[in-house]
Amino acid sequence: MAAEGKVDPMHQFQLETLAGADWNIAGYHIPFTNSSLWMALSTLALIVFVAGGMKRQLVPGRWQMAVETFTGFIDGMLAANIGANGKKYVPYIFSLFMFILFANFLGLLPLGVVGFHPFTFTSHFSATGVLAVLSFSIVIIVGLVKHKLHFFSLFVPHGTPLIMIPLIFMVELISFLVRPFSLGLRLFVAMMAGHVLLEVLSSFVISTGNANIGLFAIAGLPSFILMIGICALELLVAGIQAYVFALLTCVYLNDAENLH
């Protein structure tokens, strides 16, 4: 919170070391922050979700059906973008998609009413950037292992005139190297923008309510109704951004597998 009781919309993104979790290990300062906590909770949610769907019942229950539905969804996405070779990436893309999905949804839980404020670590570029670099590294490793030096033909489109090859190669290489930045930035911006907007609107609702009932009826109540709509939109964005991140990773893997 800022001075004079005003709401600071950026305070929710501040990294804070949890009490008693400021560690020094082997000479390295390794604090356990609120971001680390929610990463751990998202990981735990993913493990519990997958574990609950591994019962292999002949007549699947709702939990097993949910896991199988998401797995089939990811399998279909990889098949559509990569083909038969995409099946081996199902565990990674499934884990990536569900981890981001749980992270986004957990950050929207209204736990602040009980004094336990959720933290959306996907609203930090340091977190989304690491996920993007991880996916990008897999793409490069797959491309080099499968195609060796022929992988670099990805940067020279078929039919490029000989004299244009150096220029086109540099343009395509730069475009390729920008991919992890744009991949991480897209998720980070979408999640941060939504949370900032909700914080600003909630501040407006509270301030008009504290002022007088007339001002609240004119401006605060419409803002509150708008907040409800934006909360629903944020749930949709949380799912869409997880999907887009996984989909673009599939597209990049397709380039490494098939050199398109």
N, C-alpha and C positions, 0 to 999 in steps of 0.2 A: 504494500500500500504506500502511496505517496503522501506528502505532507498535507495537512488540513483535511484528512479523510478522503481525499480524492483517489480514485482508482487508477493505478498505473497499469495499462493494458500489457506492458512488456514484462511486468514482474513475474507473470506465470511461466516465463521461459528461463528464468534465472536458475543456474545450476547451484545447488546447495549441498554441502557435505552433511550426511546424516550424523546425528550425535553418536560419538564413540566409534566412527568409521573412518577416521583420518589416519591411515596406515602408512608406515614406511617399511617396505619389503625389499631386502637386498640393496638398500641404499636408494631405492626409488620411492617417490611420494605417490601413493596409490589411494586416493580417497574414494569412498563408496558414496556416490551422489544420489540425488533423487532420480536422475536419469538412469543410473545403473540399477536402481531398485525397480523401476518400471520396465526396463529391459529384461530383468530377471523374472518379473511377473508375466510378461508377454511370453517368454520362453517356457515358463511353467504352464501357462494356459495352453500353449501349443502341444507340450508333452502330454498333458492330461487329455486334451482333445483327441490326439492320435491314439493314446493308450486305450481310451474308451471305445474306439472303433475297431480294435483288433481282436474282438471276441470271436469273429468268424462263425457267427451263428447261421444256420441254414435259413432261418427266417430272421433277417436283420431287424434289430430294434431301431428306434429313432436316431440314437447316437451313432451307431454303426452306419446307418443310412446316410447321415450327414457327412461323415468322413468319406464314405465311398462316393458321395455326390461331388464333393470338392475334389477328390482325387480324379474322378472321371472328367471333371471340368478342366483340370490342369492337363490331363492326358490328351483331351481333345484339342486344347489350345496348342500344345506342342506338336501334335499330329498335323494340325492345319498350317503351322508355320514352318516346321522343319521336315515333317514326314516321318517315316518309320524310324529314322535315327534319333528322333526326339524322345522316344520312350525312356532312354537311360537318364534323361534329365528330370524326370518326374519328381524324384525325391527332393532335389534341390529347389526346383521352381515351386513345388507345393509348400516346402518349408518357408521359402522366401515370401510367397504370397500370404500364407496364414500368419506368419510372424508380423508382417506389416499390418495386416488386417486387425489382428488382436491389439497391436500397439495403438492403432488409430482409434479403435472402439473403446479400449480401456481409458484412453485420454479424454473421452467424452462422458465418462460416468459422472453423474452428479453427486460425487462423494463430498463435495465442499460443504454440503448442508450438515454433515456430521463432523466437520473439521478436518477431514483427511483429503487433501487436495490432490487430484490426479495430475500426472505430468506426461505430456505427449512428447516423447523424445524424437518422434519423426518430424517435429517442428524445429529441430536443430540440424543444420547442414552437416555438422560433424558426424551425426549418426546416419543420415541418409547418404552422405558421401561415402562412408565406409561400405555400406551395402552396395552402392553403385560401383565402387572400385573392385569389390569382391566379384560381382557379376562380370565386370569388364575383364578382370584378370582371368577368369574361367574362359571367357571368349577367346582371349589371346592364346592361352595355353592350348585350348582345343584346336585352334587354327594352326598353330605351329606344329603340334604333335601330329595332326592328321595330314597336313599339306606341306610341312617343312617350309622351305623358302618360297614355294609356290603360293603360300598364303598372301604374300605381298602383291600378287596379281589382283587382289581385291581392290587395290587402290588405282588400278589402271583399267577402266571400263573397256570392254571388247570393242574393237574398231577405232580406238583412239589414234589419230595421226601420229606418226613417229616424232615429229617436231613438237607436238603438244604433250608428250608423255611426261617430261619433267614437271611442267606446270600442273597438269592434271593430277599427277602423283602427290604433289605437295598439298594441293587443295583437298583431295580425298583423304590424305593422311591427317590433316588438321581436323577435318570434319569427323573422322573416326575417333581422334583423341578427345574431341569435345564431348563425345557421347556420355562418359560417366559423369561429367559436370552437369550436363542438362538433365540426365536421369535423376541424379540426387537433388538437383535444384527444384525440379518440378514438384516432387513430393514435399519437400521442405516448405516451399512457398504456399502450396495449397493448404497444408495443415496449419501453418502459422497464421495465414490471412483469416481463416475461419475463426480461430480462437481469439484473435485480436478483435474482430468484429463483434463476437459474442460478449467479450469483456467490455467493450465500449458501450454497447446497448444496455448491458446490465447496469453499468455505472449511471447511464442516463435514466433508467427506470428508478434506481434507488434515489438519485438526487432529486428527481421531480416528485417522488413520493414523500421525501423528507421536507420538500418545500411547502406544498399545500395540495389539498385534494383536487382543486380545480386544475392546476397545472398537470397533475398526474393523469386526470381524466382526458385532457387535451393531448398531451404529448407522451406521458409515461405508459399509459395503457396500450396505445397503438404500438409503441416500441416493444412492449412485453409480448404482444401478439406476434410481432415481426420476429422476435427472438425464438418463439416456438417454431415458426416456419423455417428459420435458419438452422435450428437444431436438427430438424428433420433433413434439411439439405446437407448438413455436415455429416450425418450418418451415411447419406448417399455418397458424398465425396470421399469419405473414409474407405468405402468399398471400391469406388471407382479408381482411386489413386493406387490402392494395392493391386488392382487388376492391371492398370496401365504400367506399373513398374514391372510386374511379371510378364506382361505381353511384350514390352520393349526388350526385356532380357531374352525372350524367346526369339524375337526378330534378330537380335544381335548374334545369338547362337546359330541361327540359320545362316548368317553370313559366314561364320566360322566353319560350319559343317559343309555348306554347299557352294561357298565363294560366289554368292550372287552380287 
